[in-house]
Amino acid sequence: MLQLDLRVLAFTLLVTVSTGLVFGLAPAMQAAQLNLNDALKAGGAVLLLRSFANLRGIDPGFRPQGVLTMRLVLPESKYPDAEKRAAFFNQAIDKLRSLPGVKGVAFTSALPLVWKGGTNSFVVEGRPQPTDNLPYDANNRVVSPGFMQVMGMTLRAGRFFTRADGPQAQPVAIINETMGRMYFPGENALDNRIKYSDYPSTRPWITIVGIVRDVKAMGLDVPPRPEMYYPYGQAFYNWMVPRDIVIRADHPMSLAAAARERIWEVDRDQPVSNIATMDDIPDDEVQQRRVQAFVLGAFAALVLACVGIYGLLSYLVSQRAQEIGLRMALGAQSSHILVNVVGRGLSLAIVGVAIGLAAAAALTRLLETLLFGVSARDPLTFFAVSATLLLVAVAASFIPARRAMHVDPITALRNE
């Protein structure tokens, strides 16, 4: 008994489609007689897309997954000094730690990739001023004990901050690898002492107790700058104040409402803003490149569509050159032939555009978050794209038809 073998059927279908594409596309492109340099520029879109993917794949130097952030800007009228601010944040941390699923809570004066300024000049104990009179300079961030652990930063040498690093303890700092290489080349930066260069000599020296791996704080595509971190309990003379809380949890966004309530238990009038996950911050960093890649990719797709339509229709019409010559020999009006040929090509293009518009309308929801001031179903855009493709179809039919109409009827009859 004969049976239909689905594997053989699938293989036959695959070979048939592949053969049609390979042997149909090649003559179509040849017949189009187009300069494909413009089409090859679509490779720019691919390069930009790869660049975007590579940028988003860069390791920022911390683990953003599973971290919730929120902004707290304490009013100076209510929290005029560092002691009151420290009391607020310490109470807020204790309450946030009691939330289910929370693994760690801390605060900082500046989140990486969010705020990129804040440099301070400093001097190194026992080292003269640089001969070029340019002071040593590094980014400056104030953090609470546990911040680096919550952020998933890597300790290269020394130790992290602890609660023992308070106002009465020896002033300490942690630096990044870039600062160690730049200002302590060929030596161990640990246990060296630094001081803000604009501080009076009565200020205490600050001992470097830790070195952490570089964090991409200035931008995913920007080389790390020297950075120094100070514990908030000792930062009474530092101009930077805490404003961002970070919470590591299994499901961070599910804790947003509860975390806000815990903060309001400390101060009911305290505004809480910028609630997001750390995953969103690297995404925002590459948002502009994502939009550029999308726009260029869409333009490249339009160019390729035009080239494809022109090549295919031009090839189909050129195949009818002898038919057109015969009709001319039999007395057909050139205008009628031209209308017939262009009409057939245009009808095919209309069907294709209609299918494309239906598919585009179904996919526009994916674009809503990337647009500003224009609807994802903007009628002008849809009309412009459709009109462009139809004009290309008309040109692809008209040009080879006109060329075929100049074929010598005797030559066409002889070939036939």
N, C-alpha and C positions, 0 to 999 in steps of 0.2 A: 504493500500500500504506500503510495506516495505521500510524503509529509513535507510541510514547509519548514525549512531549517532557518531559524531566525538569525543565527550567526552568519550564514551565507548571505541572507538578505541584507543584513546590516553592512557587511563588507562590500557587497555590490553597490549599495547606496552611497557608501563613503567614497568608493572609487569613482562612481559616476559624478558626484558633486565635485570632487577634487579635480577630475579631468575637465569638467566644464569651467571651473574657475581658472585653472592654469592655462588652458588652451583658448579660453574666451577672453581673458583679461589681457594677455600679451598682445594679440592683434588689435584689440580695442585701443590700447595705449599707443601702439604704433600708428594706427590710423588717425588718431587725434592730432598728431604732429604738433604737440604742445611742448613748450619749454617747461620742464618739470622742476626747475629750480625753486619756483614759488612753492610747489607742493612739498619739496624736500625740506623746506623751512619748517614744516610741521615737526621735524626732528627737534627743533627748539623747544617745543612743548614737552617732548619726552625728556629732554635734558632738565627742564625746569621741574617736571614731576619727580624725576630721580633726585634732584637737588633738594626738593621739599622732603622727600622720604628720608634722605640721608640726614637732613637737619633734624627732623623729628626723632630720628633714631639715635641721636647723640646722647650719651650718658651725661646728665646734668651734674653728676657728683653727689646726688642725694636720691632717696627713694620717694618719689611723689605719690606712689600708689598707697591708698588707705589713709591719707592725711586730709583733715578738714581744716580750713583756715577761716578766720573772721577778724574784722578790723574793729578795734576799740580805740577811739581817740578821747582820752580823758580831758575834760575841760580844766584849764588852769585855775579858774576861779574856785573850783571845788577840790582840786588836787594840786595845790600850788608847789609842793616840794616832792622830792624823790621818796621820802619815807611814806607819805600817804599813797603815792602811786604804787609803791612796792606792796603796801598792805592790801590794796585793792586786788592786785594781780595774784598775790599769794592766796587770798581767800577764793578768788575765782578759780584758780587751779585746783585747790582742794575740792571744791564743789564739782568741777568738771570731771575729776578723776573718779567720782562716785557713780558716774553714768555707766550703765551696762555695756560691756564690749570695749571700753576705753583702755588702751594700752599705755598711753603716755600723753601728758599735756605740758606745754611750755609756751613761752612768749619771746618775741624779738622786736627790735626796733625796725628791722627791714627784712622782708622776705626776699630770697634770691629771685631774680628775673622780674621782680615787681618794682623795687626801688633801687636804682643803680648808682646813686651818688654817695656822698658822705665820706670824703677822704679827710685824713688828718696827717700833718707832718709830725715827725718824731725824731728823737736822737737815741743813739745807742751808748750805753755806759762804757766809758773807757775808749771811745772812738771819737776822733776829731770830726769837725764839720767837713762834709765833702769839699774837695778842692774846687769844684765848679760852683760852689755856693748854692746849689740846689738841695733843699732839705729832703731827707728821706720821707716818703709819702706812701700811705696805704689806705685802702677802704676801711671803714670803721663801723662795726656792728655791735650792738649790745644785746645779749641773750640771757635767758634764765638757765639755771642748771637743768639739764635734761633736754635742752633744745636740740642739740646735735644728735642725740640718740633718737628723738622723735622724728627728726628729718631723715634719719638713716645715713648720716654722714660717716665717713671712715676716719678713724684715728690712726695716724701714721706713727706717731711717737708721743711719749708722755701720757697725759691723762686728760679726761674731760673735766668740766666744772662740776662742783658739788655744792651742796647747801652750806658747807663749811667755808666757802669762799665769800664770806660776808664782810660787813663794814669794818670789823675789827681785825680781820685776817690780813696776811701779806697780800698786797695787790698782785693780781695775776692776769695773764692774757694767753690766748691761744691764737696761733697764726696759721695761715695756709702754706702749702708747699711752695707756691710761687714766691711768697715773701721770704721764706727760708732760703731759697736758691738765690734770690736777688740781693738780699741784704746780709746774708751770712754764708757766702760761697765757701765751699771747702771746709766748713765747720758745722758742728751741731748747734742749732739755734736754741735748744733747750737750756734753761737756766741763765741765758743772757737777759739783761735788764734794759728796758726802754722807757722813755718818758716823752710825753707830748712836748715838742720843742717850744711851743708858745706858753707853756706853764711856768710859773715861777719856780725857782730852785727848791722851794720848800715842799713842793709836791713830791710824794714818794715815788721811787722807782718801781716799775711794773715788771715782774718776772714772767718770762715765757715758760709755761708749764706743759704745753701741748702743741702738736702740729697735726693738722687735719688735711685730708685730701682736698685738692682744689674743687671748688663748686663753680659751675657756670652761672655766676651771679649777674654778670653784665650783659649776657645774651648767649644763646646757644652757639652762635657763630663768632663770638668775640673771645679772644684769648683771656684766660683768667688774670685778674690784677692781684697785686699783693693785698691781703686782707688780714685784719686783726680783730679778734672777738674779745669782748670784755664781759664778765659776769655782772648782771644788773645790780647785785648787792653791793658792788664796789664802784658803780658808775655814777656817783653823785655829782661829779664835776664834768661828766660827759654831756655834750649838747644833744645827743640822740636819746630819745625816750621810747619805751615800748609802745607798740600800737597793734601788733598782730599776734593772735593766739593760734597755736597749731595743736591739733588733736589727732593722734593716731588711733584708729579703731578699725574693726572688721568691716563695718558698713558706715563710712563716715557721714554721708549725706543724710542718712536716716536719723542721725543724732542732731541735726541742725536746730530743730525747734526746741528740743530738750536742752541743748547747750545754751541757747539764748535765754531760756527760763532760769537756768542755773546762774547765769551772769546777772540777771535782774534780781535774783535773790540777794546779791551783794549790793547792787545799786539799781533800783527800779527805773531811774531816769537815764541810765547809761545807754546811748545809742549803740547798736550792733549792726555792722554793715559788711559789705563785701564777702558774704558767706559763699564759699566755693571750695572745691577740692584742689589739692596741689596738682592733680592731673590736668586741671583746666589751665594752669599757668603756662606750662610749656606749649599747650595748644594755642593759647593766645599769642605767645611769642612768635609762632610761625603762621599766624592767621593771614597776614598780608601776603606771604609767599604762597599760601594755599589758594587764596583768591586769584593771584597772578597765574598760578599754574592752571587753575580751572578755566580762567578766561582765555589764556593762550591755547589750552587744549581744545576748548570749544571752537575757537577760531580756526585751529588746525583741522578740526573735524569738518568744519564748513568748507575749507579749501579742498580737502580730500574728497568731500562729497561732490563739489563742483567738478573737480578733475575726473572723478569716476563717471558722473552723469555725461559730461561732454565726451569722454572717450568712448563710452558704450554706445550712445546714440549716434555719434559720428561714425563709428564702425558699422552700425546697423544700416545707416543710410548709404554709406559708401558701397555696401554689398548690393544695393539696388541700382547701382550706376547703369548697368546694362538694361535693366527694366525701364529706367527713366529714358535712356536713349531710344529704346524701341518705341515707347509711347510717343516720344517727340517725332520719330520717323513716321508713325501712323497718324500724325496730325493733332496730337493732344496739345492743348493750350499750356504754355509754360506756367502761367499763373495758377491754373488748376492743379498742375502737378506739384508746384511749390506749396500750395495750401494743403494738399493732401499729405505730403511728406511731413511738413512741419506739424500738422494737426495730429498725425499718428505719434510723433515723438512727444508732443506736448501732452497728449492723453496719457501716455505711460508715465510721464513726469508727475502729472496731477495725481495719479493713483499713488505713486511713491510718496509724494508730499503729504497726502491725506493720511497715509499710514504713519508717517513720521510725526505729524502733528498730534495724532491720537496718542502715540507713545510718549511724546514730550509732555503732553498735558498730564499724563498719568504719573510722570516722574518729577514734576515741578515741586512737589512737597520737599524733596531733598535739597532744594535751592533756597528755601525761605530764609534760613539763618545766614546766608551769604549775601543777601541783597539789602540795599538801602534805597528808599525813595522810589522803588519800582516793584510792581507785582511780579510774582513768578509766572503769572499767566498774562504778562503785558501784551496786549494785542498788537502794538506797533512792532515789537520785536518779532513776534510770530509772523506778522505780515512781511516784514523786511526779509527775513530768512527765506520764507516761502517764495517771495517774489524773485529773490536772487537765484534760487534753484530753478525756477521756471524760466527765467531769462536765459540761464545757461542752457537749459533744454532746448529753447527756441534757437539759440545760436548754434548748438550742436547739430540740429536738424537742418537749419537754413544754409549754413556754409557748405557742407558737402553736397546738399541738394543743388545749390547753384552751380557747384563745380560739375556735378553729373549732367546738368542740363546743357553744358557746353561740349558734351561728348558728341563726336561726329556720328549721326545716325547710321551712316554706311558702315562705319567701324563697329558699331553696336550690333547691326544685323549680321555682319560677317562673323563676329565672335559667337553670336547666338547660333 
